[in-house]
Amino acid sequence: MPGNRHPRRGTRHIENAEVARILREVGDLLELGKANVFRVRAYRNAARTVEELPAAVESYFDGEKSLTDVPGIGTDLAGKIDEIARTGTLRLIRDLRRRTPKGAVDLMHVRGIGPRRARLLSTRLGVRSVKGLARAARQQRIRQLRGFGRKTEESILREVAAQASEEQRMSRAEAAQYGEALLAYMREAPAVNRAELAGSFRRCRETVGDLDVLVTTSDAPATIAHFAACPDASAVLQRGRTRATIRLHSGLRVDLRVIPDRSFGAALHYFTGSKAHNIAIRRMGRDRGLKLNEYGVFRGAQWISGRDERDMFKAVGLPWIPPELRENGGEIEAAAAGVLPRLITLEAIRGDLQCHTVDSDGRDTLADMAEAAEAAGYEYLAITDHSPAVRVTRGLDAAGFRKQWRRIDALNARLRRLHVLRGVEVDIHADGSLDLNDSILSGFDLVLASVHSAFSLSRAAQTQRILRAIAHRSVDILAHPTARQIGRRAPIDLDLDVVLREAVQAGVWLEVNGQPERLDLDDAACRLAGSLGAVFVVGSDAHSTAELRFMRWGVDQARRGWVDTARVANAWPLARLLRSRRRAR
Protein backbone atom coordinates (compact mmCIF):
# COMPACT_ATOMS: atom_id res chain seq x y z
CA MET A 1 0.00 0.00 0.00
CA PRO A 2 1.39 3.48 -0.82
CA GLY A 3 3.25 4.97 2.09
CA ASN A 4 3.99 1.62 3.71
CA ARG A 5 7.52 0.34 4.09
CA HIS A 6 8.66 -2.20 1.53
CA PRO A 7 12.02 -3.32 0.13
CA ARG A 8 13.36 -1.27 -2.78
CA ARG A 9 16.65 -2.99 -3.52
CA GLY A 10 17.64 -3.17 -7.16
CA THR A 11 15.56 -0.15 -8.16
CA ARG A 12 17.12 2.80 -9.96
CA HIS A 13 17.64 5.93 -7.86
CA ILE A 14 15.62 8.88 -9.14
CA GLU A 15 16.12 12.43 -7.93
CA ASN A 16 13.25 14.36 -6.40
CA ALA A 17 13.57 16.94 -9.19
CA GLU A 18 12.84 14.27 -11.80
CA VAL A 19 9.80 13.07 -9.85
CA ALA A 20 8.61 16.68 -9.73
CA ARG A 21 9.15 17.12 -13.47
CA ILE A 22 6.93 14.12 -14.22
CA LEU A 23 4.23 15.37 -11.85
CA ARG A 24 4.28 18.77 -13.56
CA GLU A 25 3.92 17.17 -16.97
CA VAL A 26 0.93 15.22 -15.68
CA GLY A 27 -0.61 18.53 -14.59
CA ASP A 28 -0.01 20.04 -18.06
CA LEU A 29 -1.46 16.99 -19.82
CA LEU A 30 -4.51 16.97 -17.55
CA GLU A 31 -5.09 20.65 -18.25
CA LEU A 32 -4.88 20.00 -21.99
CA GLY A 33 -7.40 17.21 -21.52
CA LYS A 34 -9.81 19.58 -19.75
CA ALA A 35 -9.55 17.70 -16.46
CA ASN A 36 -10.98 19.04 -13.24
CA VAL A 37 -9.05 22.15 -12.22
CA PHE A 38 -8.57 20.83 -8.67
CA ARG A 39 -6.96 17.64 -10.00
CA VAL A 40 -4.60 19.68 -12.18
CA ARG A 41 -3.69 21.87 -9.22
CA ALA A 42 -3.10 18.82 -6.99
CA TYR A 43 -0.39 17.48 -9.30
CA ARG A 44 1.32 20.85 -9.64
CA ASN A 45 1.25 21.41 -5.89
CA ALA A 46 2.61 17.89 -5.37
CA ALA A 47 5.51 18.68 -7.71
CA ARG A 48 6.48 21.68 -5.60
CA THR A 49 6.12 19.64 -2.41
CA VAL A 50 8.36 16.85 -3.70
CA GLU A 51 11.10 19.35 -4.64
CA GLU A 52 11.15 20.59 -1.04
CA LEU A 53 11.21 17.21 0.69
CA PRO A 54 14.07 17.00 3.22
CA ALA A 55 15.05 13.54 1.97
CA ALA A 56 14.90 11.47 -1.18
CA VAL A 57 11.41 10.30 -2.14
CA GLU A 58 12.61 6.69 -1.86
CA SER A 59 13.26 7.10 1.85
CA TYR A 60 9.54 7.66 2.47
CA PHE A 61 8.90 4.07 1.47
CA ASP A 62 11.86 2.53 3.26
CA GLY A 63 11.63 3.89 6.78
CA GLU A 64 9.28 5.20 9.40
CA LYS A 65 8.29 8.24 7.33
CA SER A 66 5.28 8.16 5.02
CA LEU A 67 4.42 10.42 2.12
CA THR A 68 0.81 10.50 3.26
CA ASP A 69 2.03 12.40 6.33
CA VAL A 70 3.23 15.22 4.05
CA PRO A 71 0.60 17.98 3.61
CA GLY A 72 -1.02 17.84 0.19
CA ILE A 73 -0.04 14.22 -0.53
CA GLY A 74 -2.93 11.79 -0.23
CA THR A 75 -3.02 8.05 -0.75
CA ASP A 76 -3.57 8.29 -4.53
CA LEU A 77 -0.73 10.77 -5.13
CA ALA A 78 1.57 8.80 -2.81
CA GLY A 79 0.91 5.74 -4.96
CA LYS A 80 1.78 7.65 -8.14
CA ILE A 81 5.00 8.98 -6.59
CA ASP A 82 5.87 5.49 -5.42
CA GLU A 83 5.48 4.23 -8.99
CA ILE A 84 7.74 6.98 -10.36
CA ALA A 85 10.38 6.29 -7.70
CA ARG A 86 10.35 2.56 -8.47
CA THR A 87 10.12 2.63 -12.27
CA GLY A 88 11.27 6.07 -13.35
CA THR A 89 7.98 6.68 -15.14
CA LEU A 90 4.21 6.57 -14.72
CA ARG A 91 1.57 4.59 -16.59
CA LEU A 92 -0.81 7.52 -16.27
CA ILE A 93 1.54 9.86 -18.13
CA ARG A 94 1.88 7.38 -21.01
CA ASP A 95 -1.91 7.16 -21.27
CA LEU A 96 -2.30 10.94 -21.15
CA ARG A 97 0.35 11.45 -23.84
CA ARG A 98 -1.50 9.08 -26.16
CA ARG A 99 -4.72 11.06 -25.73
CA THR A 100 -3.10 14.50 -26.03
CA PRO A 101 -2.50 16.23 -29.37
CA LYS A 102 1.18 15.81 -30.27
CA GLY A 103 3.36 18.79 -29.42
CA ALA A 104 0.64 20.60 -27.48
CA VAL A 105 2.59 20.62 -24.21
CA ASP A 106 5.56 22.32 -25.90
CA LEU A 107 3.25 24.92 -27.45
CA MET A 108 1.87 25.76 -24.00
CA HIS A 109 5.36 26.92 -23.02
CA VAL A 110 5.12 29.80 -25.49
CA ARG A 111 3.81 32.87 -23.73
CA GLY A 112 0.21 33.63 -24.70
CA ILE A 113 -0.70 30.07 -25.72
CA GLY A 114 -2.89 28.25 -23.23
CA PRO A 115 -4.36 24.76 -23.38
CA ARG A 116 -7.22 25.65 -25.74
CA ARG A 117 -5.00 27.36 -28.28
CA ALA A 118 -2.38 24.62 -28.04
CA ARG A 119 -5.04 22.00 -28.87
CA LEU A 120 -6.32 24.01 -31.82
CA LEU A 121 -2.88 24.64 -33.27
CA SER A 122 -1.95 20.98 -32.99
CA THR A 123 -5.24 19.45 -34.25
CA ARG A 124 -6.30 22.03 -36.85
CA LEU A 125 -2.94 23.15 -38.27
CA GLY A 126 -0.79 20.13 -37.49
CA VAL A 127 1.70 22.24 -35.52
CA ARG A 128 3.86 19.84 -33.50
CA SER A 129 6.71 22.03 -32.19
CA VAL A 130 7.73 25.60 -31.44
CA LYS A 131 9.67 25.69 -34.73
CA GLY A 132 6.55 24.51 -36.54
CA LEU A 133 4.59 27.24 -34.76
CA ALA A 134 6.96 29.91 -36.06
CA ARG A 135 6.75 28.46 -39.57
CA ALA A 136 2.93 28.52 -39.48
CA ALA A 137 2.99 32.13 -38.27
CA ARG A 138 5.36 33.22 -41.04
CA GLN A 139 3.09 31.51 -43.57
CA GLN A 140 0.14 33.46 -42.09
CA ARG A 141 -1.79 30.25 -41.46
CA ILE A 142 -2.49 30.90 -37.78
CA ARG A 143 -4.71 33.90 -38.48
CA GLN A 144 -7.05 31.58 -40.36
CA LEU A 145 -8.09 29.94 -37.10
CA ARG A 146 -11.10 31.42 -35.36
CA GLY A 147 -10.10 33.44 -32.32
CA PHE A 148 -6.50 34.13 -33.38
CA GLY A 149 -6.18 36.93 -35.97
CA ARG A 150 -3.27 38.90 -37.36
CA LYS A 151 -2.21 40.50 -34.06
CA THR A 152 -2.11 37.16 -32.28
CA GLU A 153 -0.03 35.73 -35.09
CA GLU A 154 2.43 38.62 -34.90
CA SER A 155 2.60 38.28 -31.11
CA ILE A 156 3.37 34.56 -31.44
CA LEU A 157 6.21 35.34 -33.86
CA ARG A 158 7.68 37.85 -31.40
CA GLU A 159 7.44 35.43 -28.50
CA VAL A 160 9.00 32.55 -30.44
CA ALA A 161 11.84 34.82 -31.58
CA ALA A 162 12.36 36.04 -28.03
CA GLN A 163 12.35 32.47 -26.75
CA ALA A 164 15.00 31.51 -29.31
CA SER A 165 17.05 34.53 -28.30
CA GLU A 166 16.78 33.56 -24.64
CA GLU A 167 18.01 30.08 -25.45
CA GLN A 168 21.18 31.47 -27.02
CA ARG A 169 24.12 31.97 -24.73
CA MET A 170 26.04 35.20 -24.31
CA SER A 171 29.71 35.57 -23.43
CA ARG A 172 30.21 36.17 -19.75
CA ALA A 173 32.09 39.39 -20.46
CA GLU A 174 29.14 40.74 -22.43
CA ALA A 175 26.62 39.52 -19.87
CA ALA A 176 28.62 41.30 -17.17
CA GLN A 177 27.92 44.63 -18.80
CA TYR A 178 24.20 44.07 -18.34
CA GLY A 179 24.26 42.12 -15.11
CA GLU A 180 26.54 44.40 -13.15
CA ALA A 181 24.66 47.48 -14.29
CA LEU A 182 21.42 45.85 -13.22
CA LEU A 183 22.96 44.84 -9.90
CA ALA A 184 24.00 48.44 -9.25
CA TYR A 185 20.48 49.56 -10.19
CA MET A 186 18.93 47.13 -7.70
CA ARG A 187 21.31 48.20 -4.94
CA GLU A 188 20.10 51.78 -5.42
CA ALA A 189 16.57 50.80 -4.38
CA PRO A 190 15.94 52.20 -0.88
CA ALA A 191 14.47 48.97 0.51
CA VAL A 192 17.19 46.61 -0.79
CA ASN A 193 19.67 45.42 1.82
CA ARG A 194 21.72 42.90 -0.17
CA ALA A 195 21.87 42.03 -3.85
CA GLU A 196 24.09 39.52 -5.66
CA LEU A 197 24.35 37.77 -9.01
CA ALA A 198 24.19 33.99 -8.86
CA GLY A 199 23.86 31.19 -11.43
CA SER A 200 26.39 30.24 -14.08
CA PHE A 201 27.60 33.85 -14.15
CA ARG A 202 28.86 33.54 -10.59
CA ARG A 203 30.48 30.20 -11.43
CA CYS A 204 32.39 32.05 -14.18
CA ARG A 205 31.13 29.93 -17.04
CA GLU A 206 32.46 31.15 -20.39
CA THR A 207 28.94 31.86 -21.60
CA VAL A 208 25.64 32.36 -19.80
CA GLY A 209 22.05 31.75 -20.89
CA ASP A 210 20.42 34.04 -18.34
CA LEU A 211 21.12 35.93 -15.13
CA ASP A 212 19.92 35.31 -11.59
CA VAL A 213 19.69 38.20 -9.12
CA LEU A 214 19.06 37.57 -5.42
CA VAL A 215 18.02 40.34 -3.04
CA THR A 216 16.96 40.84 0.54
CA THR A 217 14.64 43.75 1.17
CA SER A 218 12.43 45.44 3.72
CA ASP A 219 9.72 46.05 1.10
CA ALA A 220 9.26 43.21 -1.38
CA PRO A 221 6.47 44.84 -3.50
CA ALA A 222 8.52 48.02 -3.94
CA THR A 223 11.61 46.02 -4.85
CA ILE A 224 9.70 43.94 -7.42
CA ALA A 225 8.29 47.17 -8.89
CA HIS A 226 11.77 48.70 -9.04
CA PHE A 227 13.09 45.64 -10.87
CA ALA A 228 10.20 45.62 -13.35
CA ALA A 229 10.82 49.31 -14.07
CA CYS A 230 14.46 48.73 -15.03
CA PRO A 231 15.22 51.04 -17.97
CA ASP A 232 16.98 48.26 -19.85
CA ALA A 233 13.97 45.93 -19.71
CA SER A 234 12.13 45.30 -22.96
CA ALA A 235 9.44 43.14 -21.38
CA VAL A 236 8.23 41.92 -18.00
CA LEU A 237 7.73 38.18 -18.43
CA GLN A 238 6.61 37.35 -14.90
CA ARG A 239 5.79 39.30 -11.76
CA GLY A 240 4.84 37.83 -8.41
CA ARG A 241 5.22 38.48 -4.69
CA THR A 242 8.78 37.16 -4.32
CA ARG A 243 10.06 36.79 -7.87
CA ALA A 244 9.95 38.45 -11.25
CA THR A 245 11.46 37.94 -14.69
CA ILE A 246 12.36 40.53 -17.29
CA ARG A 247 13.88 40.37 -20.73
CA LEU A 248 16.51 42.98 -21.48
CA HIS A 249 16.79 44.71 -24.82
CA SER A 250 19.84 42.56 -25.47
CA GLY A 251 17.60 39.49 -25.32
CA LEU A 252 19.10 38.36 -22.02
CA ARG A 253 16.58 37.00 -19.52
CA VAL A 254 16.99 38.05 -15.87
CA ASP A 255 15.28 36.36 -12.92
CA LEU A 256 14.91 38.21 -9.62
CA ARG A 257 14.24 36.38 -6.38
CA VAL A 258 13.44 38.11 -3.10
CA ILE A 259 15.00 36.14 -0.25
CA PRO A 260 14.42 36.36 3.53
CA ASP A 261 17.44 37.76 5.38
CA ARG A 262 18.05 34.55 7.28
CA SER A 263 18.05 32.51 4.03
CA PHE A 264 20.31 34.65 1.88
CA GLY A 265 23.40 32.46 2.17
CA ALA A 266 21.39 29.31 1.51
CA ALA A 267 19.74 30.85 -1.54
CA LEU A 268 23.06 32.13 -2.86
CA HIS A 269 24.45 28.61 -2.69
CA TYR A 270 21.34 27.03 -4.19
CA PHE A 271 20.95 29.44 -7.10
CA THR A 272 24.67 29.55 -7.86
CA GLY A 273 24.62 25.79 -8.58
CA SER A 274 25.63 23.77 -10.37
CA LYS A 275 22.72 21.37 -10.06
CA ALA A 276 25.07 18.38 -9.75
CA HIS A 277 27.06 20.11 -6.99
CA ASN A 278 23.89 21.03 -5.10
CA ILE A 279 22.54 17.50 -5.29
CA ALA A 280 25.80 16.12 -3.89
CA ILE A 281 25.76 18.62 -1.00
CA ARG A 282 22.10 17.86 -0.23
CA ARG A 283 22.89 14.14 -0.12
CA MET A 284 25.65 14.82 2.38
CA GLY A 285 23.13 16.77 4.43
CA ARG A 286 20.60 13.94 4.32
CA ASP A 287 23.28 11.56 5.56
CA ARG A 288 23.56 13.81 8.62
CA GLY A 289 19.83 13.98 9.15
CA LEU A 290 19.59 17.49 7.70
CA LYS A 291 17.56 19.11 4.97
CA LEU A 292 19.44 21.68 2.85
CA ASN A 293 17.56 23.90 0.43
CA GLU A 294 17.36 27.54 -0.68
CA TYR A 295 15.81 28.51 2.66
CA GLY A 296 18.54 27.18 4.91
CA VAL A 297 19.68 24.16 6.89
CA PHE A 298 16.92 22.33 8.74
CA ARG A 299 16.73 19.51 11.25
CA GLY A 300 13.16 18.38 10.87
CA ALA A 301 11.10 21.55 10.90
CA GLN A 302 13.72 23.52 12.84
CA TRP A 303 15.75 26.10 10.91
CA ILE A 304 19.39 25.88 11.98
CA SER A 305 21.37 28.19 9.71
CA GLY A 306 21.64 29.64 6.22
CA ARG A 307 22.23 33.35 6.69
CA ASP A 308 25.75 32.99 5.28
CA GLU A 309 26.76 30.79 2.36
CA ARG A 310 29.47 29.19 4.46
CA ASP A 311 26.72 27.77 6.68
CA MET A 312 25.77 25.34 3.91
CA PHE A 313 29.25 23.87 3.74
CA LYS A 314 29.76 23.92 7.50
CA ALA A 315 26.57 21.89 7.92
CA VAL A 316 28.12 19.01 5.95
CA GLY A 317 31.60 19.33 7.46
CA LEU A 318 33.27 21.12 4.55
CA PRO A 319 35.19 24.37 4.17
CA TRP A 320 33.75 26.97 1.80
CA ILE A 321 34.19 25.95 -1.84
CA PRO A 322 34.73 28.77 -4.37
CA PRO A 323 31.81 29.11 -6.81
CA GLU A 324 34.05 28.52 -9.86
CA LEU A 325 34.71 24.94 -8.72
CA ARG A 326 31.12 23.92 -8.02
CA GLU A 327 30.57 21.47 -10.88
CA ASN A 328 30.71 18.22 -8.89
CA GLY A 329 34.04 17.54 -10.55
CA GLY A 330 35.97 16.51 -7.46
CA GLU A 331 35.74 19.76 -5.51
CA ILE A 332 33.76 18.17 -2.69
CA GLU A 333 36.29 15.37 -2.27
CA ALA A 334 39.17 17.87 -2.41
CA ALA A 335 37.49 20.05 0.21
CA ALA A 336 36.91 17.07 2.47
CA ALA A 337 40.58 16.11 2.13
CA GLY A 338 41.76 19.69 2.73
CA VAL A 339 43.49 19.95 -0.66
CA LEU A 340 41.49 22.62 -2.48
CA PRO A 341 43.80 24.84 -4.54
CA ARG A 342 44.56 28.38 -3.41
CA LEU A 343 43.01 29.85 -6.51
CA ILE A 344 44.64 32.72 -8.35
CA THR A 345 43.04 36.12 -7.73
CA LEU A 346 43.15 39.38 -9.63
CA GLU A 347 44.89 40.98 -6.63
CA ALA A 348 47.71 38.43 -6.84
CA ILE A 349 48.63 39.39 -10.42
CA ARG A 350 51.84 41.44 -10.49
CA GLY A 351 52.14 42.01 -14.23
CA ASP A 352 50.76 41.35 -17.69
CA LEU A 353 52.86 39.26 -20.05
CA GLN A 354 50.96 39.78 -23.29
CA CYS A 355 49.94 43.13 -24.74
CA HIS A 356 50.26 44.95 -28.06
CA THR A 357 50.92 48.51 -29.22
CA VAL A 358 50.51 50.57 -32.38
CA ASP A 359 53.82 49.07 -33.51
CA SER A 360 51.75 46.07 -34.66
CA ASP A 361 47.96 45.72 -34.31
CA GLY A 362 47.45 47.58 -31.03
CA ARG A 363 45.60 50.88 -30.70
CA ASP A 364 47.75 52.67 -28.11
CA THR A 365 51.41 53.56 -27.91
CA LEU A 366 54.12 51.89 -25.90
CA ALA A 367 54.12 54.81 -23.46
CA ASP A 368 50.33 54.72 -23.15
CA MET A 369 50.33 51.01 -22.34
CA ALA A 370 53.09 51.43 -19.77
CA GLU A 371 51.33 54.36 -18.10
CA ALA A 372 48.06 52.41 -17.86
CA ALA A 373 49.79 49.34 -16.46
CA GLU A 374 51.57 51.45 -13.86
CA ALA A 375 48.27 53.08 -12.91
CA ALA A 376 46.79 49.59 -12.49
CA GLY A 377 49.49 48.85 -9.89
CA TYR A 378 51.49 46.38 -11.97
CA GLU A 379 55.18 45.81 -11.30
CA TYR A 380 55.95 44.78 -14.87
CA LEU A 381 54.49 44.69 -18.36
CA ALA A 382 55.66 42.69 -21.37
CA ILE A 383 55.18 44.36 -24.75
CA THR A 384 54.62 41.45 -27.12
CA ASP A 385 53.94 42.84 -30.57
CA HIS A 386 53.55 40.44 -33.46
CA SER A 387 56.16 39.11 -35.84
CA PRO A 388 55.66 39.71 -39.61
CA ALA A 389 53.99 36.42 -40.68
CA VAL A 390 50.37 37.51 -40.28
CA ARG A 391 50.08 40.59 -42.44
CA VAL A 392 46.88 41.89 -40.88
CA THR A 393 48.76 42.42 -37.61
CA ARG A 394 51.44 44.57 -39.28
CA GLY A 395 54.08 42.69 -37.32
CA LEU A 396 57.63 43.90 -36.76
CA ASP A 397 60.74 42.46 -38.37
CA ALA A 398 64.12 42.19 -36.62
CA ALA A 399 65.02 45.82 -37.32
CA GLY A 400 61.66 47.01 -36.06
CA PHE A 401 62.02 45.11 -32.80
CA ARG A 402 65.52 46.51 -32.20
CA LYS A 403 64.13 50.02 -32.56
CA GLN A 404 61.37 49.15 -30.13
CA TRP A 405 63.91 47.80 -27.64
CA ARG A 406 65.66 51.18 -27.60
CA ARG A 407 62.37 52.91 -26.82
CA ILE A 408 61.65 50.37 -24.09
CA ASP A 409 65.06 50.99 -22.52
CA ALA A 410 64.47 54.74 -22.57
CA LEU A 411 61.03 54.30 -21.06
CA ASN A 412 62.36 52.09 -18.24
CA ALA A 413 64.85 54.81 -17.39
CA ARG A 414 61.93 57.16 -16.70
CA LEU A 415 59.47 54.82 -15.01
CA ARG A 416 59.44 54.63 -11.23
CA ARG A 417 57.33 51.62 -10.32
CA LEU A 418 56.90 49.64 -13.55
CA HIS A 419 59.45 47.67 -15.54
CA VAL A 420 58.70 47.06 -19.23
CA LEU A 421 59.91 43.76 -20.65
CA ARG A 422 61.03 43.19 -24.21
CA GLY A 423 58.62 40.63 -25.55
CA VAL A 424 57.31 39.21 -28.79
CA GLU A 425 54.38 37.08 -29.94
CA VAL A 426 56.16 35.10 -32.61
CA ASP A 427 54.11 33.16 -35.11
CA ILE A 428 54.44 29.40 -35.44
CA HIS A 429 54.62 28.44 -39.11
CA ALA A 430 52.76 25.40 -40.42
CA ASP A 431 55.94 23.32 -40.18
CA GLY A 432 56.59 24.37 -36.57
CA SER A 433 59.42 26.80 -37.32
CA LEU A 434 59.28 30.28 -35.82
CA ASP A 435 58.76 33.52 -37.69
CA LEU A 436 62.00 35.15 -36.45
CA ASN A 437 65.56 33.84 -36.46
CA ASP A 438 67.53 32.75 -33.42
CA SER A 439 69.67 35.87 -33.41
CA ILE A 440 66.78 38.25 -32.76
CA LEU A 441 64.87 35.80 -30.54
CA SER A 442 67.78 35.60 -28.13
CA GLY A 443 67.47 39.33 -27.41
CA PHE A 444 63.96 39.21 -25.93
CA ASP A 445 63.15 38.96 -22.25
CA LEU A 446 60.12 36.83 -23.10
CA VAL A 447 59.12 34.94 -26.23
CA LEU A 448 55.49 33.92 -26.70
CA ALA A 449 54.81 31.50 -29.54
CA SER A 450 51.33 31.16 -31.04
CA VAL A 451 49.28 29.96 -34.00
CA HIS A 452 47.47 32.43 -36.26
CA SER A 453 47.27 30.46 -39.52
CA ALA A 454 46.97 26.98 -41.07
CA PHE A 455 44.15 26.06 -38.71
CA SER A 456 42.99 23.08 -40.79
CA LEU A 457 46.11 20.91 -40.57
CA SER A 458 45.55 17.28 -39.63
CA ARG A 459 45.71 16.28 -35.97
CA ALA A 460 49.12 14.68 -36.40
CA ALA A 461 50.55 17.63 -38.36
CA GLN A 462 49.12 20.19 -35.94
CA THR A 463 50.51 18.31 -32.94
CA GLN A 464 53.98 18.03 -34.48
CA ARG A 465 53.85 21.71 -35.41
CA ILE A 466 53.33 22.76 -31.79
CA LEU A 467 55.81 20.23 -30.42
CA ARG A 468 58.55 21.54 -32.71
CA ALA A 469 57.84 25.13 -31.64
CA ILE A 470 57.91 24.49 -27.89
CA ALA A 471 61.12 22.51 -28.27
CA HIS A 472 62.87 25.72 -29.42
CA ARG A 473 65.14 26.98 -26.64
CA SER A 474 63.94 30.59 -26.98
CA VAL A 475 60.24 29.89 -26.46
CA ASP A 476 59.05 30.79 -22.97
CA ILE A 477 55.26 30.76 -23.31
CA LEU A 478 52.77 28.92 -25.52
CA ALA A 479 50.13 31.59 -26.07
CA HIS A 480 46.39 30.79 -26.54
CA PRO A 481 47.42 27.18 -27.16
CA THR A 482 44.37 25.93 -29.08
CA ALA A 483 43.80 29.11 -31.15
CA ARG A 484 40.06 28.92 -30.62
CA GLN A 485 37.63 31.83 -30.86
CA ILE A 486 34.43 31.08 -28.98
CA GLY A 487 31.44 30.93 -31.31
CA ARG A 488 33.58 31.71 -34.35
CA ARG A 489 36.42 29.22 -34.68
CA ALA A 490 36.83 25.78 -33.17
CA PRO A 491 40.10 24.83 -31.44
CA ILE A 492 42.76 23.49 -33.76
CA ASP A 493 42.81 19.70 -33.88
CA LEU A 494 45.77 18.52 -31.86
CA ASP A 495 46.66 15.96 -29.22
CA LEU A 496 46.43 18.41 -26.34
CA ASP A 497 47.45 15.86 -23.74
CA VAL A 498 50.75 15.26 -25.55
CA VAL A 499 51.34 18.98 -26.10
CA LEU A 500 50.72 19.84 -22.45
CA ARG A 501 53.02 17.09 -21.25
CA GLU A 502 55.82 18.19 -23.58
CA ALA A 503 55.39 21.83 -22.61
CA VAL A 504 55.76 20.96 -18.93
CA GLN A 505 58.78 18.80 -19.69
CA ALA A 506 60.39 21.61 -21.70
CA GLY A 507 59.70 24.24 -19.05
CA VAL A 508 57.39 26.20 -21.37
CA TRP A 509 54.68 28.14 -19.59
CA LEU A 510 51.06 27.90 -20.72
CA GLU A 511 48.92 30.95 -21.26
CA VAL A 512 45.36 31.42 -20.08
CA ASN A 513 44.32 34.16 -22.48
CA GLY A 514 41.82 36.68 -21.12
CA GLN A 515 40.37 37.89 -24.42
CA PRO A 516 36.64 37.13 -23.99
CA GLU A 517 36.44 35.42 -27.37
CA ARG A 518 39.47 33.22 -26.59
CA LEU A 519 39.65 32.20 -22.90
CA ASP A 520 42.28 29.75 -24.04
CA LEU A 521 43.24 27.40 -22.37
CA ASP A 522 39.76 26.37 -21.35
CA ASP A 523 38.99 25.18 -17.83
CA ALA A 524 39.34 21.46 -18.56
CA ALA A 525 42.73 21.93 -20.22
CA CYS A 526 43.89 24.13 -17.32
CA ARG A 527 43.02 21.41 -14.88
CA LEU A 528 44.79 18.75 -16.92
CA ALA A 529 47.88 20.93 -17.29
CA GLY A 530 47.87 21.70 -13.58
CA SER A 531 47.80 18.01 -12.75
CA LEU A 532 50.95 17.64 -14.88
CA GLY A 533 52.78 20.37 -12.96
CA ALA A 534 52.43 23.19 -15.48
CA VAL A 535 53.31 26.82 -14.83
CA PHE A 536 50.70 29.24 -16.17
CA VAL A 537 50.65 32.80 -17.40
CA VAL A 538 47.36 34.70 -17.23
CA GLY A 539 47.41 37.40 -19.88
CA SER A 540 45.01 40.08 -21.07
CA ASP A 541 46.27 40.01 -24.67
CA ALA A 542 45.40 43.71 -24.54
CA HIS A 543 45.39 45.67 -27.79
CA SER A 544 44.61 48.95 -26.01
CA THR A 545 44.91 50.43 -22.55
CA ALA A 546 41.22 49.66 -21.94
CA GLU A 547 41.76 45.98 -22.71
CA LEU A 548 44.21 45.57 -19.86
CA ARG A 549 41.08 44.93 -17.80
CA PHE A 550 40.63 41.65 -19.72
CA MET A 551 42.97 40.21 -17.11
CA ARG A 552 39.79 39.71 -15.07
CA TRP A 553 38.38 37.20 -17.55
CA GLY A 554 41.66 35.31 -17.73
CA VAL A 555 41.81 35.05 -13.95
CA ASP A 556 38.22 33.81 -13.82
CA GLN A 557 38.98 31.17 -16.44
CA ALA A 558 42.09 30.05 -14.55
CA ARG A 559 40.07 29.76 -11.35
CA ARG A 560 37.55 27.50 -13.08
CA GLY A 561 40.55 25.42 -14.15
CA TRP A 562 41.73 24.97 -10.52
CA VAL A 563 44.88 27.06 -11.13
CA ASP A 564 46.78 27.69 -7.91
CA THR A 565 48.38 31.08 -7.29
CA ALA A 566 51.78 29.45 -6.75
CA ARG A 567 51.67 28.08 -10.32
CA VAL A 568 51.08 31.47 -12.00
CA ALA A 569 54.32 33.04 -13.21
CA ASN A 570 52.95 36.58 -13.38
CA ALA A 571 51.96 36.36 -9.73
CA TRP A 572 55.70 36.12 -8.96
CA PRO A 573 58.02 39.06 -8.27
CA LEU A 574 59.91 40.25 -11.34
CA ALA A 575 63.28 39.01 -10.08
CA ARG A 576 61.96 35.48 -9.66
CA LEU A 577 60.27 35.55 -13.05
CA LEU A 578 63.46 36.61 -14.83
CA ARG A 579 65.63 34.15 -12.92
CA SER A 580 63.29 31.35 -13.89
CA ARG A 581 63.46 32.20 -17.60
CA ARG A 582 67.23 32.54 -17.63
CA ARG A 583 67.58 29.19 -15.89
CA ALA A 584 65.16 27.56 -18.39
CA ARG A 585 67.19 28.83 -21.33
BELCORGI-V512249 format. One record per backbone hydrogen bond with DSSP energy under -1.0 kcal/mol. NH is the residue of the N-H (numbers start at 1). CO is the residue of the C=O. Records with the same first field share a line. If there is no record, write none. Layout:
NH=CO  CO
This chain:
4=1
6=61
11=8
19=15
20=16
21=17
22=18
23=19
24=20
25=21
26=22
27=23
28=24
29=25
30=26
31=27
32=28
33=29
34=31
35=30
40=36
41=37
42=38
43=39
44=40
45=41
46=42
47=43
48=44
49=45
50=46
51=47
52=48
53=50
59=56
60=57
61=58
63=59
69=66
70=67
73=70
78=74
79=75
80=76
81=77
82=78
83=79
84=80
85=81
86=82
87=83
88=84
94=90
95=91
96=92
97=93
98=94
99=95
104=101
107=103
108=104
109=106
110=107
113=110
118=114
119=115
120=116
121=117
122=118
123=119
124=120
127=121
133=129
134=130
135=131
136=132
137=133
138=134
139=135
140=137
141=136
144=141
145=142
148=145
153=149
154=150
155=151
156=152
157=153
158=154
159=155
160=156
161=157
162=158
163=159
164=160
165=161
166=162
167=163
170=208
172=206
175=171
176=172
179=175
180=176
182=178
183=179
184=180
185=181
186=182
187=183
189=186
192=189
193=216
194=216
196=214
198=212
199=271
202=198
203=199
204=201
205=200
208=170
211=253
213=255
214=196
215=257
216=194
218=191
223=219
224=220
225=221
226=222
227=223
228=224
229=225
230=227
233=230
234=247
235=247
237=245
238=245
240=243
244=256
245=238
246=254
247=235
248=252
249=232
251=248
254=246
255=211
256=244
257=213
258=242
259=215
263=260
264=261
266=306
267=263
268=264
269=265
270=266
271=267
272=268
273=269
278=274
279=275
280=276
281=277
282=278
283=279
284=280
285=281
286=282
287=283
288=285
289=286
290=285
291=298
293=296
296=293
297=305
298=291
299=302
302=299
304=297
305=297
311=308
312=309
314=310
315=311
317=314
318=313
325=322
326=323
327=325
334=330
335=331
336=332
337=333
339=334
343=341
344=563
350=570
351=570
352=380
356=542
358=364
360=357
362=357
363=543
369=365
370=366
371=367
372=368
373=369
374=370
375=371
376=372
377=374
378=373
379=350
380=350
381=419
382=352
383=421
384=355
387=425
393=390
394=391
396=386
401=397
402=398
403=399
404=400
405=401
406=402
407=403
408=404
409=405
410=406
411=407
412=408
413=409
414=411
415=411
419=379
421=381
423=383
425=385
426=448
428=450
429=433
432=429
435=427
441=437
442=438
443=440
444=441
445=422
446=422
448=424
449=477
450=426
462=458
463=459
464=460
465=461
466=462
467=463
468=464
469=465
470=466
471=467
472=469
475=472
476=447
477=447
478=509
479=449
483=480
485=489
486=517
488=485
489=485
492=482
496=494
499=495
500=496
501=497
502=498
503=499
504=500
505=501
506=502
508=503
509=476
510=535
511=478
512=537
513=520
514=539
518=515
519=515
526=522
527=523
528=524
529=525
530=526
531=527
533=530
534=529
536=567
537=510
539=512
541=354
542=354
548=545
549=546
550=547
551=548
552=549
554=550
555=551
556=552
557=553
558=554
559=555
560=556
561=557
562=559
563=558
565=342
567=564
568=565
569=536
571=568
572=569
577=573
578=574
579=575
580=576
581=577
582=578
583=579
584=580
585=581
